[in-house]
Amino acid sequence: MSDNGSGGRVQPARPGDPSRIGPYRVIGRLGAGGMGTVHAALAPDGARVAVKVIHPQQAQEPEFRARFKREVELSSRVGGPHLVPLLAADPDADTPWLATAYVPGPTLNEHVLTHGPLTGGSLHALAAATAQALSAVHSAGVVHRDVKPQNVILTPSGPRVLDFGIAHAADGTSVTRTGVMTGTPGWISPEQYRTGATGPASDVFAWGALVAYAATGRLPFGTGAPDVVAFRVMSGEPDLDGVPGPLRGVVERALAKDPGERPPADEAARACGELLASQVTQVVGADAPTAVAGDLVSAVWDVPALHDPAWPLPAGRSRKRLVGAVVLAAVVVGGLTGGVMALRPGSVGAGGHASAAAASSASPSTATARPPAKTVRSGKAASQRQTANDGPATAQSWAQARTAQGAGEHDVARAVLHDQGTLVQELGDNVDFSPGGVRFHQSRREVYFSYRLASDEDGTMYAETQVAGLMCQTLRDVVLRLHPDLPYRTYVMVKEETGRDPQVTWQDDFITNTRCESAADDGTGQDAGTSTGSDTGQDWQPDDDGLGRAMTPSTDSAEIRVADRAARKVIDRANAMRGTLGTDQVLGNQEIKVGFDPANSAMYVWSDYVRWDQEQVETWAAMAAGEACRALVAEREASANWPYHRYAVAEIGGSGYLMIRSGTADSLDQCPA
């Protein structure tokens, strides 16, 4: 799983994220990739940890599980001062995970995009440290196979190489699929393109490209469609203008087309170490004592430390926090507005803790009863069992419910309030907690959660469906796993409005609804918040299986060309909309990708950028849908045999990718603007 960055800033936890993984307490996210999610967590002694967890749907696939287990085995073999140590792992768990030390700092890719290329001592330190890391990897009989800027963290003390998600043993054993190219275009060696073969020399080739990128800010073989880059790698000369002279010689050898002409990693490390030593002499003076390699790196390393306030202060500092539970302060102070959840990206600060007793002690509204404003939405499981509860939940049954009693119910209340609050800034001022909080009706076996909406504008149904989905997931986690003795099996959502009677808007059976599917059902059978374009009424809907097929690298030249063109359009427009989208970085192919699902004749556009709120996601998705539609129409007009006529836009969410937009590319005038 690449592009996650052990050293990234902590992002808010998302709906459905676990509160604990093994012995570690989760406090947020560090990133996500195609294989899983990386959580920020704390060890029992307070140490900062990065915990990688496979996506739940992939954990059920033997191939992915084997790949993850292999990653654990390989990571446990390797150690060194410029690598990230493995601390613990459970590859046989229902949801496999591994924990590494947290190393703070941006990735090399992020640093170059923000600050430009490395120079002087820092550049030579990066070259020496990463070569030493690869030497340690190869000495352990392992090939990394994904050396690239996104997998190098620039910590305050020097570079660290991470991520063995597609590594394999030097003896050739691996668990990647036959015929599937591993690695990232621009960082793949000529022999891998030609024969698929990888070895230590392939890592050295990628290392040479990495150092060139660090020195110039450019990929040595340029950018563009994957097949174009592949041709340059196999046949062209690298662009090394800007790489300092002595270092350039080492990089040129590393980028030789013939793997036999490249230096081994330990030889490259020695050569770069000698160049680094000369830099140290210039910095600290010729009379300074001789330093070991690690000291050489730190002596000239000049990348400032980044403070991330999302990490809790170390023990002994003046901060009070609850042990074993995190509860949102908004429920206590009552006036804090913000989104109460969503199955999509969002953010929340690290503060905001309160007592669960206070959180669950508020009483329901006593407004005069009035007819509900709209029909209650229920999942299939709930509609099948309403007679067992003497009919569906109502405002009256909610008024009869009580606050939490006993340890189990208090745990439920704390978990619901925590999970609903983790994305408190997600929906802006549209959704807020109501004074009713979390309540329990034991005889009806129901758990209630009340909320308020700022308005009945378009999009509030989407917010409500997401609130319901997270409620279902939280209760399944807490009741089924921690407190199976509790009698509850139904969750009920209650909307409160000033001057109106409380209104039951959603109810479902979280025991039988194992996938919490009602979160995506607004009663019409289509995903809430999804614009289906001209596919409305058709059987096709985008899904995880289709997206998974789209993520598989294509070998079809037409697909590669169209995907590259569409991705460039979407990326360029997203960067042009940075002010509207609130994007704090220049987006590229690492954040926005395009692929094809041949089984359903569909193009998928998906984003791994995690810092947009709901409105920003919708804005980006509408734009991406329009570009996807136009790309398909244009190709069909140019080629009568073009098979793709559907499109879908997805965004990374708490439990995988969420399908935001979809449609059929019939004509340009029907494409979204």
Buried (B, 14 or more C-beta within 10 A) or exposed (E): BBBBBBBBBBBBBBBBBBBEBBBBBBBBBBBBBBBBBBBBBBBEEEEBBBBBBBBBBBBEEEEBBBBBBBBBBBBBBBEBBBBBBBBBBBBEBEBBBBBBBBBBBBBBBBBBBEEEBBEEBBBBBBBBBBBBBBBBBBBBEBBBBBBBBBBBBBBBBBBBBBBBBBBBBBEEEBBBEEEEBBBBBBBBBBBBBEEEEBBBBBBBBBBBBBBBBBBBBBBBBBBBBBBBBBBBBBEEEBBBEEBBEEBBBBBBBBBBBEBEEBBBBBBBBBBBBEBBBEBBEEEBEEEEEEBEBBEBBBBBBEBEEBEBEBBBEEEEEEEEEEEEBBBBBBBBEEEBBBBBBBBBBBBBEBEBBBBBEBBBBBEBBEBEEEEBEEEBBBBBBBBEBBEEBEEBBBBEBBBEBBBBEEEBBBBBBBBBBBBBBBBBBBBEEBBBBBEBBBBBBBEBBBBBBBBBBEEEEEBBBBBBBBBBBBBBBBBBBBBBEBBEEBEBBBBBBBBBBEEBBBBBBBBBBBBEBEBBBBBBBBBEEBBBBBBBBBBEEEEBBBBBEBBBBBBBBBEEEBBBBBBBBBBBBBBEBBBEBEEEBEBEEEBBBBBBBBBBBBEBBBBBBBBBBBBBBBBBBBBBBBBBBBBBBBBBBBBBEEEEEBEBBBBBBBBBBBBBBBBBBBBBBBEEEEBBE
